[in-house]
Amino acid sequence: MHFLWSLFASKPAVRQFALLDAQGRCQAFKECGQPPVGEGWVEIEEIRLSWMHRPLPAHARVSPRPARSPRHQPLTA
């Protein structure tokens, strides 16, 4: 029965991250639900192994996510 419920349960969104060195070159990739802890991690649209040890293309980065949902913003008059 647990299996059936798991089919309908919402799954946590998996996000992709790249670890950049001081020169902006990609050193590692990671897929996880929360941003990794530590310096140098940036969120990216997708993982491409061809980016390893090369500068990360500008189009690869995800724009920063808002801290709060727009629905919860105070109304302005």
Steps between C-alpha positions, in 0.01 A plus 500: 500500500789734576616460140165628369513808723857571388380522139278796586724673755682810383870442452758756610638696208855406408723791411842501333805685634856559381802568720714779357861573591645851545543539122137398430586153366268211578651250745199282594127443449231407748126423484304558819185657639674776697802713409828338609681646800826678427652765279496490122177308429268654239169368371497400135232401247659165412816299550734470202823308546661709225507791748740318736820699561373778271330832573127457556300664216291798615181345355543192723424681826152510647380845602480536879178374655293747702525453875122517541207415281335797323169390651632581847628847418318788672254688284591854399243776482 
